[in-house]
Amino acid sequence: MVPRWGKQATARFGCFAVAACFLGVIVVGFTHSQPMLQLAMLALGLGFGLMTNSAVSLMLDLTAAETAGTFIGAWGLAQAIAQATATVLGGALLDVGRSLFGPQQTVLAYGLVFFIEALCMIFAVMLLNQVNVAEFRDRTQTAISSVLAQELDG
């Protein structure tokens, strides 16, 4: 899909797919349907795969050859921090949901978590729409040239 649609469009689609799957998981919580849960998990995995593949491809477009290692390292660090933060915040949000809806309403508490995650995916699409690869490359190349020129002068 990435070569056909482009990296940003595929990442956008992946984000929307993940958001839809999160909403689907909420519905499954009310229906208690195991086949629907399996289908939702399959679709969620595919959505995450599309999103991750296109995001990594896009990240590589946002690198210059001179700084590729730094950008890839920063990407890995950002991913690790994001996953840790999401785990902690997801648990805290689940606790908030349990206190709001009561300990017997776990479907609503988990539904709150998945709903907020779906909203975050929509927010990610809004941020993704602000990414301009060509402008980033131009600014990065200018900055690298400036730093290299200063190193040669100094």
C-alpha positions, -999 to 999 in steps of 0.1 A, spaced: 0 0 0 28 24 8 42 25 -28 7 29 -42 -8 54 -18 23 71 -4 37 71 31 16 98 46 -17 86 31 -10 50 43 0 62 78 -33 83 79 -53 52 68 -35 31 94 -44 56 121 -80 57 111 -81 19 109 -67 16 144 -92 42 157 -120 22 141 -107 -10 156 -106 5 191 -142 15 187 -149 -20 175 -134 -34 206 -157 -13 227 -187 -27 208 -173 -62 213 -172 -56 250 -209 -51 251 -217 -81 228 -193 -106 244 -188 -121 210 -155 -141 207 -155 -143 169 -161 -105 167 -132 -100 192 -109 -122 171 -119 -102 140 -113 -69 158 -79 -80 170 -69 -92 135 -80 -58 120 -62 -40 148 -30 -58 141 -32 -50 104 -40 -14 112 -10 -11 135 12 -28 109 2 -4 82 6 26 105 40 14 118 54 5 84 44 38 68 55 58 98 90 42 97 92 47 60 82 84 64 107 88 92 134 76 68 123 102 44 128 128 71 165 120 74 196 132 56 223 107 48 247 125 72 224 122 102 205 89 95 219 71 125 210 99 148 174 101 135 170 63 137 183 63 173 160 92 182 131 73 166 138 42 187 140 63 219 108 81 211 90 48 204 102 34 238 92 65 257 58 66 239 51 29 247 60 33 284 40 65 287 10 49 270 11 19 293 12 40 324 -15 65 312 -37 36 300 -35 20 334 -42 53 351 -72 59 328 -85 25 335 -84 33 372 -102 66 365 -128 47 345 -133 22 374 -138 50 399 -162 68 376 -183 38 366 -178 15 396 -158 -17 399 -186 -39 384 -186 -19 351 -154 -30 336 -167 -28 301 -173 9 305 -139 15 322 -121 -3 294 -144 14 269 -132 47 282 -95 37 277 -102 25 241 -122 56 233 -95 79 245 -70 59 224 -92 62 194 -92 100 199 -55 100 202 -52 83 168 -74 110 153 -51 136 169 -21 118 154 -37 122 119 -41 159 126 -4 161 135 6 140 105 -13 164 82 12 191 93 43 171 82 59 185 50 88 162 39 102 186 13 103 215 37 119 194 64 146 182 40 154 217 28 157 230 64 177 200 75 201 203 46 205 240 53 212 234 90 237 206 82 255 227 57 257 256 82 271 233 110 296 217 86 307 252 74 312 263 110 332 232 118 355 239 88 359 275 99 365 268 135 
